[in-house]
Amino acid sequence: MNIREILLGLGVAAVLASVVSLILVMAALDRRGMRTNMLEARIRPWKYLKAYKEATQKETGKPGRLYGLWTVTINLALILAVAGFLVPRSW
């Protein structure tokens, strides 16, 4: 197992974490009375993330933890994927 496989594996794990956090965001919106659609979430996840951020800011004064979790995991996945593809195969 080389560094490239490790980075790409961690990137896949980060993508899975972002999917889970998006599902949790949609569940939180459902509890608040907003209808969600999984197909639309695949195409436009920021729609539900924006609605979640606005709803939690209205309730608590700051964005919810799931918003931050999704932002961190999707950015981490991007960084790890780019790093994994930039590392030479033999490393």
C-alpha positions as CSV (number, residue, x, y, z in Angstrom):
1,M,0.0,0.0,0.0
2,N,1.5,3.3,-1.0
3,I,0.8,6.9,-0.1
4,R,-1.3,7.5,-3.2
5,E,-3.7,4.7,-2.2
6,I,-3.9,6.0,1.3
7,L,-4.7,9.5,0.2
8,L,-7.4,8.3,-2.2
9,G,-8.8,6.0,0.4
10,L,-9.1,8.8,2.9
11,G,-10.7,11.0,0.2
12,V,-13.4,8.3,-0.4
13,A,-14.0,8.2,3.4
14,A,-14.4,12.0,3.4
15,V,-16.9,11.8,0.6
16,L,-18.9,9.2,2.5
17,A,-18.8,11.4,5.5
18,S,-20.1,14.3,3.5
19,V,-23.0,12.1,2.1
20,V,-23.9,11.1,5.7
21,S,-23.9,14.7,6.9
22,L,-26.1,15.7,4.0
23,I,-28.5,13.0,4.8
24,L,-28.6,14.2,8.4
25,V,-29.1,17.8,7.2
26,M,-32.1,16.6,5.2
27,A,-33.5,14.7,8.2
28,A,-33.1,17.9,10.3
29,L,-35.0,19.9,7.7
30,D,-37.7,17.2,7.5
31,R,-38.2,17.6,11.3
32,R,-38.5,21.3,10.8
33,G,-41.3,20.8,8.3
34,M,-39.4,21.4,5.0
35,R,-39.9,18.7,2.4
36,T,-36.7,17.3,0.9
37,N,-35.9,15.2,-2.2
38,M,-32.9,12.9,-2.3
39,L,-32.6,13.2,-6.1
40,E,-32.5,17.0,-5.9
41,A,-29.9,16.8,-3.1
42,R,-27.6,14.9,-5.3
43,I,-27.8,17.6,-8.0
44,R,-28.0,20.7,-5.8
45,P,-26.9,19.9,-2.2
46,W,-26.2,23.6,-1.4
47,K,-30.0,24.2,-1.6
48,Y,-30.6,22.1,1.5
49,L,-27.4,23.3,3.2
50,K,-28.4,26.9,2.8
51,A,-31.9,26.1,4.2
52,Y,-30.4,24.3,7.1
53,K,-27.9,27.1,7.8
54,E,-30.7,29.7,7.7
55,A,-33.0,27.6,9.9
56,T,-30.3,27.0,12.6
57,Q,-29.1,30.6,12.5
58,K,-32.7,31.7,13.1
59,E,-33.0,29.3,16.0
60,T,-29.6,29.6,17.7
61,G,-27.9,32.6,16.1
62,K,-25.2,30.5,14.4
63,P,-25.0,27.8,11.7
64,G,-25.6,24.2,12.8
65,R,-22.8,21.7,13.3
66,L,-23.9,19.6,10.3
67,Y,-23.3,22.6,8.0
68,G,-19.8,22.8,9.2
69,L,-19.3,19.1,9.1
70,W,-20.4,18.9,5.4
71,T,-18.2,21.9,4.5
72,V,-15.1,20.4,6.1
73,T,-15.6,16.9,4.7
74,I,-16.3,17.9,1.1
75,N,-13.3,20.3,1.1
76,L,-11.1,17.6,2.7
77,A,-12.3,15.1,0.1
78,L,-11.3,17.5,-2.7
79,I,-7.9,18.2,-1.1
80,L,-7.1,14.5,-0.6
81,A,-8.2,13.6,-4.1
82,V,-6.0,16.3,-5.7
83,A,-3.1,15.3,-3.4
84,G,-3.6,11.6,-4.3
85,F,-3.5,12.3,-8.0
86,L,-0.5,14.5,-7.7
87,V,1.6,12.0,-5.8
88,P,3.7,9.8,-8.2
89,R,2.6,6.2,-8.4
90,S,5.9,4.8,-7.1
91,W,5.8,6.7,-3.9
